[in-house]
Amino acid sequence: METITALVACAVAFALSYYIGYVVANNTLSAVLAGAGSGLAFAVVYFIATVSVGMLLPGTFDPRQLGIHFLILLPVTPIGSALIAAYAHRHLERLESRRLPF
């Protein structure tokens, strides 16, 4: 159960960072910073949500596994989200540069 929720949080963070890099960001630096921020936010939201559910419904989650998954998500999601946002923004820049007449 903990692994599934961690993978969902990671996938949502990566999807949001792709959207940020492709649609929202003005330059590559802002895409990287916004992607890293969204990855960090989703790691923290994962931890808060699973601990809250674990407190309200005892026996749902294993506390040790939650801690391990949080420690894995904490560095992976910001770095991965930043890279995805940067690549999405660079891809958009290349697409727009092809449309230029010169």
Secondary structure as the mmCIF struct_conf table of DSSP 4:
data_model
#
loop_
_struct_conf.conf_type_id
_struct_conf.id
_struct_conf.beg_label_comp_id
_struct_conf.beg_label_asym_id
_struct_conf.beg_label_seq_id
_struct_conf.end_label_comp_id
_struct_conf.end_label_asym_id
_struct_conf.end_label_seq_id
HELX_RH_AL_P HELX_RH_AL_P1 GLU A 2 TYR A 19
HELX_RH_PI_P HELX_RH_PI_P1 ILE A 20 VAL A 24
BEND BEND1 ASN A 26 ASN A 27
HELX_RH_AL_P HELX_RH_AL_P2 THR A 28 LEU A 56
BEND BEND2 LEU A 57 LEU A 57
TURN_TY1_P TURN_TY1_P1 PRO A 58 GLY A 59
BEND BEND3 THR A 60 PHE A 61
HELX_RH_AL_P HELX_RH_AL_P3 PRO A 63 ARG A 98
TURN_TY1_P TURN_TY1_P2 ARG A 99 ARG A 99
BEND BEND4 LEU A 100 LEU A 100
#
